[in-house]
Amino acid sequence: MIRTTGSKEHDFSLNQTQVPLRVLCAAYLGRWLAGRNSMRAHMLIALLALTACQSLPQQASPSLAAASEAYFAASHTADVAKAAALLANDHLFIGPTGNVQDKAARLAWLKDSRDWLPSVTTRDVQVTQFGQTGRVTGTWVIPEAGMTIQERFVHIWVLQHGRWQMISHQVSVIPTKDGDGP
């Protein structure tokens, strides 16, 4: 809010984004000139608004799909440092038997599993974004001891501080054709 002479208040906020001072000055000057009802004032307002808006930086939203692919790559290669950067500090993993792991335990599991993780593949991955929250679902295909285990997964992501962080990861075993799990 900017209070001008005559006790008028003008709200120059733009959806709670950072607004450069030159944009605020142009808006203030434009409001002041608009009260004068002259054609020159309106033309100047339009010119200042166009110039100010063109100078605003365009911020590209980080890609949830790219973050998810980076996590898959980190898992596939057991890259603990990369995975750590993608998992939120309060990350929660829930395994197929109901076991729960925090971020530290999940990273330790990743490190301990580096021998067989390269053989795991993903299938049917779907990425859905809901504003600053995202959901990634799909199937892990895990070859193990002559058989194939399939686990349905869901990853929940949140856009925090300009980057996607996975806050939750849950897997469920998909039963085999005879109805039993592996």
C-alpha positions as CSV (number, residue, x, y, z in Angstrom):
1,M,0.0,0.0,0.0
2,I,1.2,3.4,-0.9
3,R,-0.5,6.4,0.8
4,T,-0.5,9.6,-1.4
5,T,-1.4,13.1,-0.5
6,G,-5.1,13.5,0.1
7,S,-5.2,10.3,2.1
8,K,-5.8,8.1,-0.9
9,E,-4.4,4.5,-0.7
10,H,-3.2,2.7,-3.8
11,D,-2.5,-1.0,-3.9
12,F,0.2,-1.8,-6.4
13,S,0.8,-5.4,-5.3
14,L,1.0,-8.0,-8.1
15,N,0.0,-11.4,-6.7
16,Q,2.6,-11.1,-3.9
17,T,5.6,-11.2,-6.4
18,Q,8.6,-9.0,-6.1
19,V,8.0,-5.8,-8.0
20,P,10.9,-3.6,-9.2
21,L,10.9,-0.1,-7.9
22,R,10.6,1.3,-11.5
23,V,7.3,-0.6,-11.9
24,L,5.9,0.9,-8.7
25,C,7.1,4.4,-9.7
26,A,5.4,4.0,-13.1
27,A,2.2,2.9,-11.5
28,Y,2.3,5.7,-9.1
29,L,3.0,8.3,-11.8
30,G,0.3,6.7,-13.9
31,R,-2.3,7.0,-11.1
32,W,-1.4,10.6,-10.5
33,L,-1.6,11.5,-14.2
34,A,-4.9,9.6,-14.6
35,G,-6.6,12.1,-12.3
36,R,-5.8,14.9,-14.8
37,N,-8.0,13.4,-17.6
38,S,-5.8,14.4,-20.5
39,M,-5.1,12.3,-23.6
40,R,-1.3,12.8,-23.1
41,A,-1.6,11.5,-19.6
42,H,-3.3,8.3,-20.8
43,M,-0.8,7.8,-23.6
44,L,2.0,8.3,-21.1
45,I,0.4,5.8,-18.7
46,A,0.1,3.2,-21.5
47,L,3.7,3.7,-22.5
48,L,5.1,3.5,-19.0
49,A,3.0,0.4,-18.2
50,L,4.2,-1.3,-21.4
51,T,7.9,-0.4,-20.7
52,A,7.7,-1.5,-17.0
53,C,6.0,-4.8,-17.7
54,Q,8.4,-5.7,-20.5
55,S,11.3,-5.2,-18.0
56,L,9.9,-7.7,-15.5
57,P,12.0,-10.9,-15.5
58,Q,10.3,-14.0,-16.8
59,Q,10.7,-16.8,-14.3
60,A,10.4,-20.2,-15.7
61,S,8.8,-22.7,-13.3
62,P,11.1,-25.7,-12.6
63,S,9.9,-28.9,-14.3
64,L,8.4,-31.5,-12.0
65,A,9.0,-34.1,-14.8
66,A,12.7,-33.2,-14.8
67,A,13.0,-33.5,-11.0
68,S,11.3,-36.8,-11.1
69,E,13.7,-38.1,-13.9
70,A,16.6,-36.8,-11.9
71,Y,15.4,-38.9,-8.9
72,F,15.0,-42.0,-11.1
73,A,18.5,-41.5,-12.4
74,A,19.9,-41.0,-8.9
75,S,18.2,-44.2,-7.7
76,H,19.4,-46.1,-10.8
77,T,23.0,-45.2,-10.1
78,A,22.7,-45.0,-6.3
79,D,23.9,-41.4,-6.4
80,V,23.2,-40.6,-2.7
81,A,24.3,-36.9,-3.1
82,K,21.9,-36.3,-6.0
83,A,19.0,-38.1,-4.2
84,A,19.7,-36.2,-1.0
85,A,19.2,-32.9,-2.9
86,L,15.9,-34.1,-4.3
87,L,14.4,-35.4,-1.1
88,A,12.9,-33.0,1.4
89,N,14.5,-32.9,4.9
90,D,11.3,-34.4,6.3
91,H,10.9,-37.0,3.5
92,L,8.9,-40.1,4.5
93,F,9.1,-43.4,2.7
94,I,6.6,-46.1,3.3
95,G,7.6,-49.5,1.9
96,P,5.5,-52.5,0.7
97,T,5.4,-54.1,4.1
98,G,4.5,-50.9,5.9
99,N,8.1,-50.1,7.0
100,V,8.8,-46.4,7.4
101,Q,12.1,-44.7,6.6
102,D,13.0,-41.0,7.1
103,K,15.4,-39.3,4.7
104,A,18.6,-40.5,6.4
105,A,17.4,-44.1,6.4
106,R,16.3,-43.9,2.8
107,L,19.6,-42.6,1.7
108,A,21.4,-45.3,3.6
109,W,19.2,-47.9,1.9
110,L,20.0,-46.4,-1.5
111,K,23.7,-46.7,-0.7
112,D,23.4,-50.3,0.5
113,S,21.4,-51.2,-2.6
114,R,23.7,-49.9,-5.3
115,D,24.6,-53.4,-6.5
116,W,21.2,-54.3,-7.8
117,L,19.5,-50.9,-8.4
118,P,20.9,-50.5,-12.0
119,S,18.6,-53.4,-13.0
120,V,15.4,-51.7,-11.8
121,T,13.3,-50.0,-14.5
122,T,10.2,-47.7,-14.4
123,R,7.1,-48.1,-16.4
124,D,3.8,-46.2,-16.9
125,V,5.1,-43.1,-15.2
126,Q,2.5,-40.3,-15.0
127,V,3.4,-36.8,-13.8
128,T,0.6,-34.5,-12.5
129,Q,1.1,-31.0,-11.1
130,F,-1.4,-29.2,-8.9
131,G,0.1,-25.7,-8.5
132,Q,3.1,-26.1,-6.2
133,T,2.4,-29.8,-5.4
134,G,2.9,-32.7,-7.7
135,R,2.2,-36.4,-7.9
136,V,4.3,-38.9,-9.8
137,T,3.0,-42.5,-10.2
138,G,4.2,-45.5,-12.0
139,T,5.6,-49.0,-11.6
140,W,9.0,-50.2,-10.5
141,V,10.1,-53.4,-12.3
142,I,12.6,-55.3,-10.2
143,P,14.3,-58.5,-11.5
144,E,15.1,-60.6,-8.5
145,A,16.2,-64.3,-8.2
146,G,14.7,-65.4,-11.5
147,M,11.4,-63.6,-11.0
148,T,10.1,-60.1,-11.6
149,I,8.7,-58.0,-8.8
150,Q,6.5,-55.1,-9.7
151,E,5.7,-52.3,-7.2
152,R,3.3,-49.5,-7.8
153,F,4.7,-46.2,-6.5
154,V,3.5,-42.7,-5.7
155,H,5.8,-39.8,-5.1
156,I,4.5,-36.6,-3.7
157,W,6.5,-33.5,-4.5
158,V,6.3,-29.9,-3.3
159,L,7.9,-26.8,-5.0
160,Q,9.9,-25.2,-2.2
161,H,12.4,-22.4,-2.5
162,G,12.3,-22.6,-6.3
163,R,13.0,-26.3,-6.6
164,W,11.0,-29.5,-6.4
165,Q,11.5,-31.7,-3.3
166,M,10.0,-35.1,-2.8
167,I,8.2,-35.2,0.5
168,S,6.7,-38.7,0.4
169,H,7.3,-41.9,-1.4
170,Q,5.1,-45.0,-1.0
171,V,5.3,-48.4,-2.8
172,S,2.8,-51.3,-2.9
173,V,3.6,-54.7,-4.3
174,I,1.5,-55.7,-7.4
175,P,0.4,-59.3,-6.8
176,T,1.5,-61.9,-9.4
177,K,-1.1,-63.6,-11.7
178,D,-1.7,-66.3,-9.0
179,G,-2.8,-63.6,-6.6
180,D,0.3,-63.8,-4.3
181,G,3.0,-61.2,-4.0
182,P,6.6,-62.2,-4.5
